Amino acid sequence: MGKLGGKLVWMLAGTAASKMARKYTRNALHNERGAPRLPRRARRESGLGMMLGWAIATGAIMALADVLSEQGKESVHAK
């Protein structure tokens, strides 16, 4: 039960951190009426190029996480 309890604690901590990060990010990017704080020009220019950039960045982060995960598995088996 110790391992499961530890995993549950980490899950709850991660969920709380994620919720707080989303709340603070949302508050930083919007004014009190809910309108975006970005200037109109910046909002207009975020299109296909920006989405492609985010997709590439996300893919790179996921690939890095996969490599680090595999290295972690190998180091556990080496012990």
Phi, psi and omega in degrees: 000338182298315181294319180294318179298318178296320179295320179295320178297315178295324177296315179295320178295318179295320178296316180296317179296320179296316180296318179295318180297317179296319181297311182292324178294316179299317179294324181288329185267354180229149176277182185295339178272355179095001179279146179297144179276348180292145175296156183304320182296318180295322179292324182288329185277349180275101183229226184297320180298317179294318179296320178296319177299316178295322179295318179294316180297318179295318178298320179294319179295317179294321178295319178297317178297321179295316179296315180295323178295316179295320178296323178296320178296319180294321181291329177291319180288336181287335182285000000 
